[in-house]
Amino acid sequence: MTTAVYSIEDGVITALAGGPLSLADLGQRTTHRVSHVEHNPATDLYDVTDADTGELLHSDPDYKAALQWEIDYFNQKLLST
C-alpha cells in the first residue's frame, strides 16, 4: 500500500493517506516549543509565556489549570488556521 504525505510550502503536514507510516519514514524532524509554563515567585502564579516573544499569555495560581489553559489555547489556534 502506498502512503502519501501532503505538505504545504513550510513543511507542515496537512494530511496522511494510505497505510501505516513510521515517524522515521518522514526523515529528520525539528521541534519548536511555542510556550512555557513556569512558576513566577514574585506573583506566586504559574505564567504561560510565548517562547519566541516572552509575552505573558496567561497566569494562574494552579499549575494544572495553567497547563490546561495552554493546551486549550494552542489547540484552538490550530483549529482556527
DAJO-V57937 format. One record per backbone hydrogen bond with DSSP energy under -1.0 kcal/mol. NH is the residue of the N-H (numbers start at 1). CO is the residue of the C=O. E is the energy in kcal/mol with one decimal. If there is no record, write none. Layout:
# DAJO-V57937
nh: [NH	NH]
co: [CO	CO]
e: [E	E]
This chain:
# DAJO-V57937
nh: [4	6	8	11	14	15	17	25	26	27	36	38	40	44	45	46	47	48	49	50	51	54	57	58	60	66	67	68	69	70	71	72	73	74	75	76	77	78	79	80]
co: [17	15	12	8	6	6	4	22	23	24	49	47	45	40	40	60	38	58	36	55	34	50	48	48	46	62	63	64	65	66	67	68	69	70	71	72	73	74	75	76]
e: [-2.1	-2.1	-1.5	-2.5	-2.6	-1.1	-1.9	-1.2	-1.3	-1.4	-2.0	-2.2	-3.4	-2.2	-1.1	-3.4	-3.1	-3.3	-2.4	-2.6	-2.2	-2.3	-3.3	-1.4	-1.6	-2.1	-2.4	-2.4	-2.3	-2.2	-2.5	-2.8	-3.0	-2.3	-2.3	-2.2	-1.9	-2.2	-2.2	-1.5]
